[in-house]
Amino acid sequence: MNFLNVRIVTPRAVVYEGQVLSISSANSAGKFDILPGHANFITIIEHSPIIIRMEKKRRLTFNFPVAIISNMKNKVNIYTDLSLK
């Protein structure tokens, strides 16, 4: 099974780090999913949940006012600042 390696980072801490099956959210163009093997990708998310799906149907949902998501070769970095709430 292929995975994405995900890191959610703020200026003060790493909020989440681990292997996941997929990531879903929405940007100004609409809803999207990032799956293993996805093309290189970068986007800005504003007030849209970021849903991380893991094995055994587990999932995490993060709500940030603003975040930048970048994917390169199955490595997804999500940059945000929790103090923007």
PyMOL commands that set and color helices and strands:
alter all, ss='L'
color gray80, all
select helices_A, chain A and resi 55-57+82-84
alter helices_A, ss='H'
color red, helices_A
select strands_A, chain A and resi 4-9+14-20+22-27+30-34+41-46+50-53+59-62+66-72+75-80
alter strands_A, ss='S'
color yellow, strands_A
deselect
rebuild
show_as cartoon
